[in-house]
Amino acid sequence: MRVRQSGFTLIEIAIVLLIVTIVLGYSVAMLPLQQELKQYRNADTEMDSIIEHLVAFAQVNGRLPCPDTATDTDGVANSVDGLEDQHSNANTGCEAFFGFLPARTLGMNGKYDDSGRLIDPWGSGYGYAVSNIDRDGVGGDGKPDLVTANGIRDEGLANVDPDLQVCSDSAITGMDLTCADVSGNTVVDNVAVVIVSLGKDNALPPVSAIQQENTDDFDNGTNDKVYIFSPRRDDYDDIVKWIPRSLLFSRMIEAEQLP
């Protein structure tokens, strides 16, 4: 009596191996994309934390911090070190109103580079811009309202109107003051603070100021009043977050820093 033996034929084994190869190949091909998505999620989460730290700083100090910058406008040497750079002349407020996030001043945890800058998942320092508006509603003191202790209180809530803008598009012009200057639609105005991560395409270590953006990624790396917010696409991969006037003032009122 012959016993029938069961098992896989060579064709069946070949089919299984082909399927396994396809699945493994797809998984390997997806790894870079998964890693990139994870980096963007991590940056997004860290930038939310940055916003909370900035608001908390304002709640405690009655003002926002100055950017960390190498700009020297008062004869006192500066270095990019993660600390805010205030001007030695109190009426000027800050050495610059655009630079790197003063993360060490904020006491933030995270990954820092050798210069003391908090860096995003691609190794670039987070950009930080704060409105230098001075409405002089009371007394004409000449001090920038948002970075001067009690500056908002002294000027009066109705008089302090931050002037940074976030737009939906850009024609990449020069030093822009409004969304109209870049032929863009306004996403939000009256912005007190803008935080920028330049994303994957600007992952080289930054220099003395936020790296200049390439022409496809608009002008989030320039020192002006306009910042661009857009869904991620081939020619734009920045992450932009902001603190509007309403949020800053309401949280400062909660902390009794404002009436």
C-alpha positions, 0 to 999 in steps of 0.5 A: 500500500502506497502512503501519500505524502503531503507537503509544499510543492516547489511552486507553492514555496516560490509563491510564498517566498515572492509574497514575503519578499514583496512585503519586506520590500514594501516595509523597508521602502516605507521606513524613511517615510515613517521616520520622516512623519515621526520627526514632523510629529515630534517637532509639532509636539515640541513647538506646542510645548514652546508656545506653553513655555513662552506664555508661562514666561509672560505670565510670570514676568509680565513680558515676552523674552527677547530672541537669542541672537548674535546681533550686536547693536549696543556695543556689547558682544553677543553669542548665540547660546540659548539665552535671550539677548536684551539691549543694554538700553532698556528703551530698545528692548531687545538686540533683535526681534528675530532670531533663535528661541531663547530656550535656556531662558525658558528652562526647556528640556530637549535636544540642544546643540553645542551652542546651547540652542534647542534644535528640531529633529533635523538639527536646526535651531527653532526660529523665534520672532516677537512683535516689536510694536510700541504704541505709546498709548501712555506717556510715549515711553519708547519701549517695545510693549511686548518685551518690556516688563509691564509694558502691556499694562502700562500702555493699556490693553486697547493700545497694544496691537502686535503686528506680525502676520501669518499668511497662506502664500508668498511671492517672495519679495523683500522685507515684507510688512503685510500679507498684501506685500507677498500677494498672500491671504491672511491666515491670522494677524495681530500675532505676538510671536511666531515660532518656525521649524525650517523642516527637513530641507534646512537640516544643516546646522544654522549660522548666526541667524535663522537660515535663509529659506530657499525660494520654494519654501518662501521667506520664513527665514527672513527678518520681517513681519510676515510668515507663511503657513501652508500644508506640507508639499514638495516645495514647502515643509516648514512648521509654523506656529504662533501666539495671537494677541487674544491668547497671550492677553487672556493668559496674562489676565488669568495670571493677574499680569494684566487688568 
